[in-house]
Amino acid sequence: MKNIPNEIQAVLEKIWTETNPESMFLYGSSARDDFDEASDFEVGLVFQKEKKVPRSELAKYHDFKNLKLYPFVLEELEVGKIDTPFPKAIYLSSLRDGGKTIFGKEVREIIKEVKIDMIDLVESLGFSLGRAYCAVVSSRQNDMVAVQENFSKAVFYGLQIKIFLKTNKLVHSYEQIVKEIGIREDIELIENAMKVRKDISSIEIPMLYRAISFLNEILEEVRNGETSDV
């Protein structure tokens, strides 16, 4: 598959042959149009429940730091009931709509179309607020790698919800999110998040606090059942 280096592709073929999953798919930024050299290759493997191979066993197949293998249970994905710390409905939607099948069953055939309710938006914004707060705490501890990860994702996933309120469409790619924004009243925050994602030295501490306010403003829109121009 395009984007996957030959040495990683060889590992995936070996895993596919020896573990016999129902499907293997690429997801995350490496499956979208916003991957870069620093992006991890996140690969999902879908097993029947009684044949699931644990993550610890999958890890023994390689020593690539940028290859992350995640086992999923077929029966759980089919009914939309998975155990995840991420906002479930939006996470499932990102797997279904953003995943690219490498081998086996198409991921879009396994995961049914996901209906996004207001409670899902609130859950996602709460999760993003947690990320934004972690960015602030990490900055005080001078852990700029954690700041980079949490700040940029908090802003982009907040924008994802802002776009959904306006268009009723869930956009998963960072590049598409930026394109969808159009008129950007928070352009300084958004542009800083874009820079920080690619360059850790672009972190501006005041923006970490602005991100929290930004997310709370979107949360208020959801609570009031409002839509806003983006």
Backbone torsions as a table, in degrees:
resi	resn	phi	psi	omega
1	MET	NA	144.1	177.6
2	LYS	-56.6	142.7	178.9
3	ASN	88.8	-24.8	-177.5
4	ILE	-89.3	120.1	178.5
5	PRO	-60.6	152.8	-176.4
6	ASN	-57.7	-39.3	-177.5
7	GLU	-68.3	-33.2	176.5
8	ILE	-76.1	-38.5	177.1
9	GLN	-58.2	-39.7	179.5
10	ALA	-63.8	-39.8	177.4
11	VAL	-64.3	-42.9	-178.8
12	LEU	-64.3	-39.2	177.9
13	GLU	-63.7	-39.6	178.2
14	LYS	-64.9	-44.6	179.1
15	ILE	-62.9	-43.0	179.8
16	TRP	-58.9	-44.0	-177.7
17	THR	-69.3	-40.5	-171.9
18	GLU	-89.0	-24.3	-177.9
19	THR	-104.0	-16.4	173.3
20	ASN	56.5	54.6	174.7
21	PRO	-76.6	169.5	176.2
22	GLU	-78.3	-31.5	-177.4
23	SER	-154.9	150.4	171.8
24	MET	-132.8	128.3	-176.9
25	PHE	-141.6	151.9	177.2
26	LEU	-95.4	138.1	176.7
27	TYR	-145.2	-178.7	-175.4
28	GLY	79.4	-165.8	-173.6
29	SER	-62.8	-30.2	-179.3
30	SER	-69.9	-14.3	176.9
31	ALA	-97.5	-4.8	-176.6
32	ARG	-109.6	-167.9	-178.6
33	ASP	-94.1	10.6	-176.5
34	ASP	-120.9	21.5	177.6
35	PHE	-75.4	156.2	174.4
36	ASP	-144.6	-173.1	-175.0
37	GLU	-63.1	-24.5	-178.1
38	ALA	-88.4	-6.1	-176.4
39	SER	-70.7	141.1	172.5
40	ASP	-79.8	156.4	171.4
41	PHE	-97.6	104.8	-179.7
42	GLU	-96.0	119.6	-175.1
43	VAL	-122.8	125.9	176.5
44	GLY	-97.7	138.6	175.3
45	LEU	-120.5	126.2	-176.6
46	VAL	-104.2	116.3	-179.1
47	PHE	-113.6	150.5	165.3
48	GLN	-63.4	149.6	-170.8
49	LYS	-53.0	-45.2	-175.3
50	GLU	-77.7	-7.8	-178.5
51	LYS	-113.7	8.6	-175.6
52	LYS	-61.0	132.8	176.3
53	VAL	-100.0	123.5	-177.5
54	PRO	-65.5	157.7	-177.3
55	ARG	-60.6	-36.0	-179.8
56	SER	-61.4	-34.6	178.6
57	GLU	-75.6	-38.3	178.8
58	LEU	-63.7	-34.6	-178.4
59	ALA	-64.4	-22.5	-178.4
60	LYS	-72.5	-11.8	-177.6
61	TYR	-80.7	-11.3	-174.9
62	HIS	-156.0	169.1	174.9
63	ASP	-132.2	27.5	176.3
64	PHE	-81.3	123.0	-179.7
65	LYS	-69.2	-23.8	-177.5
66	ASN	-97.7	11.3	176.2
67	LEU	-110.9	116.0	-179.5
68	LYS	-114.3	122.2	-177.8
69	LEU	-110.2	127.7	-176.8
70	TYR	-126.0	118.9	177.3
71	PRO	-83.6	135.9	175.9
72	PHE	-120.7	156.4	178.4
73	VAL	-100.3	124.6	-176.9
74	LEU	-53.6	-50.0	-175.6
75	GLU	-62.6	-30.7	179.4
76	GLU	-75.6	-42.6	178.9
77	LEU	-64.1	-37.0	-177.5
78	GLU	-63.4	-30.5	-178.8
79	VAL	-107.1	4.0	176.7
80	GLY	71.4	28.5	179.8
81	LYS	-120.6	96.0	178.7
82	ILE	-124.3	154.1	179.3
83	ASP	-94.3	105.9	-176.4
84	THR	-145.9	146.8	175.8
85	PRO	-78.5	-14.3	-178.0
86	PHE	-82.3	157.7	175.1
87	PRO	-54.2	114.8	-163.7
88	LYS	-62.4	-50.8	-174.8
89	ALA	-62.8	-43.6	-178.9
90	ILE	-71.0	-35.0	176.7
91	TYR	-64.4	-46.2	178.0
92	LEU	-61.2	-41.2	179.0
93	SER	-62.9	-38.8	179.5
94	SER	-67.6	-36.2	176.6
95	LEU	-65.6	-44.4	-175.9
96	ARG	-69.2	-48.1	-172.2
97	ASP	-89.9	-23.0	-178.0
98	GLY	-104.1	-12.2	-177.8
99	GLY	-77.4	147.1	176.6
100	LYS	-122.3	118.3	-176.1
101	THR	-67.1	131.8	177.3
102	ILE	-96.7	-50.2	178.0
103	PHE	-139.1	151.2	170.3
104	GLY	82.7	-151.7	-176.2
105	LYS	-64.3	142.5	175.6
106	GLU	-66.0	133.5	-177.7
107	VAL	-62.7	-30.4	178.6
108	ARG	-68.0	-21.5	177.5
109	GLU	-84.3	-23.7	-178.9
110	ILE	-83.3	-46.1	-178.2
111	ILE	-95.7	123.3	178.1
112	LYS	-71.3	158.8	176.9
113	GLU	-57.4	135.1	-172.9
114	VAL	-99.2	129.4	176.0
115	LYS	-87.8	126.9	-179.8
116	ILE	-99.1	119.6	178.0
117	ASP	-103.0	169.8	178.6
118	MET	-59.0	-34.9	179.3
119	ILE	-63.7	-31.9	177.5
120	ASP	-68.9	-36.6	177.4
121	LEU	-65.7	-43.5	178.4
122	VAL	-62.6	-43.2	179.2
123	GLU	-60.5	-43.6	-179.3
124	SER	-65.9	-42.1	179.3
125	LEU	-66.1	-37.2	176.3
126	GLY	-62.6	-40.4	178.7
127	PHE	-65.4	-41.4	179.4
128	SER	-67.5	-36.4	175.3
129	LEU	-61.9	-37.1	176.1
130	GLY	-62.9	-41.4	176.9
131	ARG	-62.4	-44.7	-178.1
132	ALA	-62.9	-40.9	178.0
133	TYR	-65.5	-40.6	177.0
134	CYS	-60.6	-35.4	178.0
135	ALA	-63.4	-41.7	178.7
136	VAL	-64.0	-48.7	-179.6
137	VAL	-61.6	-41.8	-179.2
138	SER	-64.9	-33.5	178.7
139	SER	-65.7	-34.7	178.7
140	ARG	-69.5	-25.7	178.6
141	GLN	-95.1	4.3	179.8
142	ASN	60.7	30.9	175.7
143	ASP	-96.9	81.8	-172.8
144	MET	-72.7	-22.3	175.6
145	VAL	-65.3	-43.7	177.6
146	ALA	-67.3	-35.9	176.5
147	VAL	-61.6	-47.8	-179.6
148	GLN	-56.2	-48.7	-177.8
149	GLU	-63.9	-50.4	-172.3
150	ASN	-76.9	-39.2	-179.6
151	PHE	-64.8	-50.6	-176.3
152	SER	-63.8	-41.9	-179.2
153	LYS	-70.1	-36.5	178.2
154	ALA	-60.3	-44.9	-179.5
155	VAL	-67.0	-47.4	-176.3
156	PHE	-66.9	-39.1	179.2
157	TYR	-73.5	-26.8	170.8
158	GLY	-65.9	-42.7	176.8
159	LEU	-62.8	-35.4	177.8
160	GLN	-57.1	-43.5	179.4
161	ILE	-71.4	-38.8	178.3
162	LYS	-59.1	-42.7	177.5
163	ILE	-65.4	-40.9	180.0
164	PHE	-61.3	-39.5	179.3
165	LEU	-60.7	-33.0	-178.1
166	LYS	-86.4	-40.2	-169.5
167	THR	-111.9	-12.0	-173.6
168	ASN	60.4	28.1	-179.8
169	LYS	-125.0	132.0	-179.9
170	LEU	-95.0	113.3	-178.8
171	VAL	-101.3	132.4	-173.2
172	HIS	-107.5	-27.0	-178.0
173	SER	-80.2	135.6	176.8
174	TYR	-58.2	-43.3	-179.0
175	GLU	-64.1	-40.9	178.5
176	GLN	-68.0	-36.5	177.9
177	ILE	-59.1	-46.6	-179.9
178	VAL	-63.5	-40.3	179.4
179	LYS	-65.0	-36.3	-176.7
180	GLU	-73.1	-21.2	-172.7
181	ILE	-62.5	-39.5	179.2
182	GLY	67.0	-118.2	177.3
183	ILE	-72.2	121.5	-172.3
184	ARG	-118.1	96.7	178.3
185	GLU	-68.4	-17.3	178.3
186	ASP	-110.7	38.6	-173.3
187	ILE	-59.2	-37.2	-178.5
188	GLU	-64.4	-43.3	178.4
189	LEU	-64.5	-45.7	-177.4
190	ILE	-64.0	-45.2	-179.7
191	GLU	-65.2	-36.0	177.6
192	ASN	-67.2	-39.4	178.2
193	ALA	-62.7	-38.4	177.9
194	MET	-63.3	-43.5	179.8
195	LYS	-66.8	-43.7	-177.4
196	VAL	-62.2	-37.6	-179.6
197	ARG	-56.9	-34.1	-176.9
198	LYS	-101.8	-21.5	-174.3
199	ASP	-142.2	107.0	-176.0
200	ILE	-61.4	-25.9	-178.6
201	SER	-72.4	-9.1	-179.4
202	SER	-84.3	0.4	-177.7
203	ILE	-63.2	127.8	175.2
204	GLU	-117.7	115.6	-173.5
205	ILE	-55.2	-43.4	178.9
206	PRO	-56.9	-29.8	-179.5
207	MET	-68.2	-26.4	178.4
208	LEU	-63.3	-39.1	178.5
209	TYR	-75.7	-35.4	176.8
210	ARG	-62.4	-34.8	179.4
211	ALA	-61.3	-39.3	179.1
212	ILE	-64.0	-45.2	178.5
213	SER	-62.8	-42.0	179.3
214	PHE	-57.8	-46.1	-179.5
215	LEU	-67.8	-38.9	177.5
216	ASN	-64.7	-34.2	177.2
217	GLU	-65.2	-41.8	178.4
218	ILE	-67.1	-39.9	178.2
219	LEU	-59.7	-38.4	178.1
220	GLU	-65.1	-38.0	176.7
221	GLU	-61.4	-42.6	179.6
222	VAL	-64.9	-43.1	-179.4
223	ARG	-63.0	-35.6	-178.4
224	ASN	-86.9	-1.4	-179.5
225	GLY	67.0	29.3	-176.5
226	GLU	-95.5	160.5	165.5
227	THR	-119.8	153.9	-178.8
228	SER	-137.6	152.7	177.3
229	ASP	-67.6	135.8	178.6
230	VAL	-123.7	NA	NA
